[in-house]
Amino acid sequence: MKQYLDKFSLDNKVVFVLGGAGLIGEEIVQAVASAGATLILLDVNSKKAKAIVEDINASGQKAVFEYFNAMDLEKSEKQLEKIWKQYGPADVWVNASYPRTADWPRSLEKMNLSYLRKNVDAHLNSCLWLSRKIALLMKKSEVQGSIIHLGSIYGVQANDLTIYEGTKMSGEISYSAIKGGIVNFTRYLASYFGPDGIRANCVCPGGVLDHQDKQFVRHYEHKVPLKRMAKAEEIASAVLFLACEASSYVTGTTLMVDGGWTIV
Ligand SMILES: NC(=O)c1ccc[n+]([C@@H]2O[C@H](COP(=O)([O-])OP(=O)(O)OC[C@H]3O[C@@H](n4cnc5c(N)ncnc54)[C@H](O)[C@@H]3O)[C@@H](O)[C@H]2O)c1
């Protein structure tokens, strides 16, 4: 009998997770480490990242933390080359970061040009610029790697603004543009590097439950077919699938992990 579960193993694989100290990133880190990968956690939150890495090492898996600021695009190519030389070649690159300015989110009325430019640069341009470099490094190292981006339901659909009614929460207009850009950039990357055996995919989560306003949660649960918000680990399982051999013929896809939000 064939051993299909072996295809989900990341034994002897090196996985870089940018934003690995975040709500979703931390679960991704746990998922890939539990599948056997050596983990390189890149983040600006040194304190939390160090604690995560310590925890993983204590459980017998291998993990290291490197400070990495995705908004520092001028330095990023050199820094990625350095990290690649030190810990690579990487088999998997996951970008689960959420780079944004301190005054994020802003309403449509209160947005200004400087805010817009900074946030598009921080989130969309960094995703593109870093993955471009990683794909080139994978190609040079002849690694048939997997690149995974985090999109969003709002990368494929407009916000349903009614879910914010009665709360202080609001949609963010640049977020849809950024996430839509990430979804389609992922397809481009998959097309460009397909002949090299490098895959690129996008996981699009629905809202993850995280102490949001109760009214917002009620609206959200009412709307979504599974009648609840996501758990971060449910997003991480999808990332794990795209990281390992089980998804070897999946590239350029937009994998919705949204409890059915986008089908109704
Ligand atoms: N949480 C959700 O409900 C949800 C839903 C859909 C999509 N997403 C997407 O999933 C991804 C992760 O979201 P999250 O909720 O885990 O976010 P989060 O804010 O909890 O975590 C983001 C991580 O990115 C790190 N980070 C921020 N700026 C950085 C920078 N300049 N350089 C490097 N690292 C940086 C943070 O330190 C943090 O560890 C994001 O792309 C987000 O848009 C999240």
The ligand as a Gaussian input file, in Angstrom:
#p B3LYP/6-31G(d) Opt

LIG

0 1
 N       -6.236000      37.611000      10.874000
 C       -7.164000      37.583000       9.918000
 O       -8.385000      37.552000      10.189000
 C       -6.739000      37.584000       8.482000
 C       -7.732000      37.392000       7.501000
 C       -7.358000      37.398000       6.159000
 C       -6.046000      37.586000       5.814000
 N       -5.101000      37.766000       6.782000
 C       -3.713000      37.961000       6.347000
 O       -2.881000      37.004000       6.958000
 C       -1.595000      37.577000       7.211000
 C       -1.256000      37.441000       8.684000
 O       -2.254000      38.111000       9.437000
 P       -2.267000      38.071000      11.025000
 O       -3.664000      38.268000      11.443000
 O       -1.518000      36.873000      11.500000
 O       -1.456000      39.386000      11.345000
 P       -0.668000      39.764000      12.692000
 O       -0.640000      41.233000      12.758000
 O       -1.195000      38.989000      13.862000
 O        0.802000      39.209000      12.423000
 C        1.617000      39.745000      11.440000
 C        3.060000      39.431000      11.727000
 O        3.841000      40.211000      10.802000
 C        4.882000      40.825000      11.516000
 N        5.273000      42.057000      10.831000
 C        4.621000      43.253000      10.822000
 N        5.331000      44.159000      10.143000
 C        6.448000      43.518000       9.711000
 C        7.585000      43.931000       8.966000
 N        7.712000      45.188000       8.543000
 N        8.541000      43.025000       8.691000
 C        8.419000      41.737000       9.134000
 N        7.391000      41.296000       9.862000
 C        6.411000      42.173000      10.136000
 C        4.307000      41.114000      12.908000
 O        5.331000      41.334000      13.853000
 C        3.516000      39.849000      13.149000
 O        4.323000      38.856000      13.718000
 C       -1.676000      39.036000       6.733000
 O       -1.176000      39.105000       5.430000
 C       -3.157000      39.326000       6.747000
 O       -3.510000      40.313000       5.844000
 C       -5.427000      37.777000       8.097000

